[in-house]
Amino acid sequence: DKMAQFRPQGVANLTWAFATLTFFDQPLLDSVSHLAASSDLQEFDAIGLSSLAWSLANWSFVDSPLLAVISRRSIGRIQQHQFSPQSLANTVWAFARMSIQDLPLFAAVARDSVAKLERCEFDPQNISNTAWACAVLVLEDKPLLDALATAAVAKASEFTAQAMANTAWAVATLGLEHDPLKEGLSAAALARLDADCSMQDISSIARSVATLSLHGQLLLETLPAAALRSAAAAVQRLEEVDAGRGAVVTDVRGLVQALAAAGCLQDAKVVEEMGGALEGLCALLDRRSGKEPRTSPLEDCAGAKQLSMEPAILGVQPHLCAIWKPPGWTVTVGWGSDEEWDPTAVPASSGGDGVEASSRPLQSWVVERFGAHFPIVTDSLAQHGLVHRLDKDTSGAMLCAVSYRGYHLAHLRFMAGLVTKEYICLCHGHFPTARRRLEVPLRVVGELGARRSAPGPGARPACTEVRSVAHLVKRDEDGNSQSFSLVEVKLHTGRLHQIRVHMALQGHPLVGDLDYGAPGSGFLRPFLHAYHFSINIGDGPLDTYCALPEDLASTLQALEPADLRDTELLRKWM
C-alpha cells in the first residue's frame, strides 16, 4: 500500500530481503511492477537495478515487462560506467538464471566488464558468476571470455572451491582452451586440499578436476585422502552435536559423485577405503535416526509374481530392497546416483524431465508403505532411500535403501560402476547383431521440464554395451512388413536418457520414443524395461530380475522372428 512512498533504494532493499529469505510475495511483486510501469525506474541507480534483477532471479519469477525496463535502464547506466563489477556480475547472472538472452544488455555488460577485468577490478566471485552466465546462455564473446580467463589465472589462489567449480564448468561448457587457467586452477586446488577442507569444498574441487581434466597425479592422489579426512571429521562433528544429519547426507552424496566424476573411484583401493569411512558415518546416522533397520515389513510382501500398475517389492536384504516401478510412476527426488552434477539444474520436488503433474510419485508410495518402519524413507534429503532413478515411462526394477548404511554404500557402488544394470528395448530397423559398446559422450540440454541428452561441448563419457540382438518383423494383412530389433543392453554409465539417445544416434530410435525421433507407432511409451540389476554392499549380492510388464509383452506377441536364429531371444521374453 505504501510502495509509492518508498525511495528506489528502499524498494530494492525490500525485494532483496524477501528474495534472500526465499519468501515469494505476489502483491509485493505486483506493486514493484506497477512502480516500474509508472516511473520507468528512472531514479533507480546501478545497485538498485542489479538488486531488483537478482531478486527476480532468486524467485525464478520472469516478469517480462519489468525485466525490459530493468534492461533498458541498466544499459544506460552501464554505458555511463555507473555499474560496479559486482552489479555487472549480478545482473548478467540474474538474466542467465532466468534463461533470458538479452543480447543488447549482454553486449553492454561485456564491453564494460572487459575494461574492468583488464584493470583487475573483478573479484573471484564476480569472475565466476559472469563466466557461469556466459556458459548458461552460450554467449561466446571472445574478448570477454579471454579477459575472464586471464583474470581467473591471476586470482586463482583466491577462489572459493565453489567459484572454482563453476568457473571450470563454464570454461569446459564453452569449449575454451586455456592452459594457463588449467595450471592455475590445478595449483589452487592442490593448495586448498592441503588445508582442512569441508566435504562441500572437496566436492567442488573434484568437479573442477573432472570438468577441466585437471588430472595431475598428485592432485588425484590428494583428493581421496582429503575426502577420507573430511568423512572422519563429519563423524566427529555428529558425535559432538545432535544436529546436522541432513547436511551430512547431502554432503556425502555430493562428495561421492564428485570423486567418481574426477576418476578417483576407478581405483579399487579408494572405493574400499571410502566404504570403510562411510560404514562408521552411516552407523552413527542410523543410530541417530531413532530406529534400527529391520526388514520384516518388507519380507511380508516380497517376491511379487504378478506385475500390476502398482509398485511391489521384488526382493529384500537387511539394508536394501528391490522395487518394481511400473510405467507412469515418477522418481523425482533430486539428483540421483546416475545423474551428473549440473550447476544450472535445480533438484525437482515434483515434475522433472517431461513429468506431468498427474504422474504418480514413487517416493510417495514408499513413504506411505514403509515410512513408519524405516526413518530414511521419510528423509527427503536422503531421497527417501531411492538410490537411483528411472524415467517416468521406463518400467523395471529399482533399488531402495532402508537404512543410511544401505543408501550410502549402494550409492558408492553405483558411482564406482560396481552395479550390474541391464535393460531390454525394442527399436526400429535392423540393429547390427555384433556385441559392441556405444560410447558417444553426452551432455544435458534444455530447460528443467524438457531436459534431453545430446552430444556436444562439455559432454561426459557414456557407455552402453549391446549384449544380444534379435531381428523381428511385423506383417500386416496386405503382406507389408516392418523391421524391428529386440536388444539387450548393459549400462556402464548412467547419463540422462542414455540408452534412448545412443540407440537414436545409431539410427534406431526406440519404439514409442517420439522425443528422440521414433515414427508414430501407436505405442504409448518408449519400449524400455530395466530387467536386471545386481549389487553387493557387503551382505551378499542382491540379484534382481524383473519380467516384462503386460504392455511390452503384448507388443512382442504381435511380432515374429525374421530368422530362425532370432527365435531364441524372442522366446526368452515372451
Salt bridges, closest charged atoms under 4 A:
ASP40 OD1 - ARG72 NH2 2.39
ASP40 OD2 - ARG73 NH2 2.79
ASP112 OD1 - HIS81 ND1 3.16
ASP112 OD2 - LYS116 NZ 2.87
GLU121 OE2 - ARG119 NE 2.69
ASP146 OD2 - LYS142 NZ 2.67
ASP242 OD1 - ARG288 NH1 3.62
GLU279 OE1 - ARG405 NE 3.00
GLU310 OE2 - ARG360 NH2 2.84
GLU339 OE2 - ARG389 NE 3.72
GLU340 OE2 - ARG495 NE 3.84
ASP342 OD2 - ARG451 NH2 2.80
ASP353 OD2 - ARG389 NH2 3.84
ASP353 OD1 - ARG451 NE 3.78
GLU356 OE1 - LYS392 NZ 2.36
ASP391 OD1 - ARG389 NH1 3.59
ASP391 OD2 - HIS497 NE2 3.76
ASP391 OD2 - ARG500 NH1 3.16
ASP393 OD1 - LYS392 NZ 3.87
GLU422 OE2 - ARG467 NH1 3.09
GLU422 OE1 - HIS532 ND1 2.56
GLU465 OE2 - ARG435 NH2 3.27
GLU465 OE2 - ARG467 NE 3.51
GLU465 OE1 - HIS492 NE2 2.64
GLU488 OE2 - LYS572 NZ 2.66
ASP513 OD1 - ARG500 NH2 2.84
ASP515 OD2 - ARG452 NH2 3.28
ASP515 OD2 - ARG500 NH2 3.75
ASP539 OD2 - ARG405 NH1 3.16
ASP543 OD1 - HIS532 NE2 2.71
ASP551 OD2 - ARG525 NE 2.77
GLU560 OE2 - ARG475 NE 3.09
ASP563 OD1 - ARG565 NE 3.91
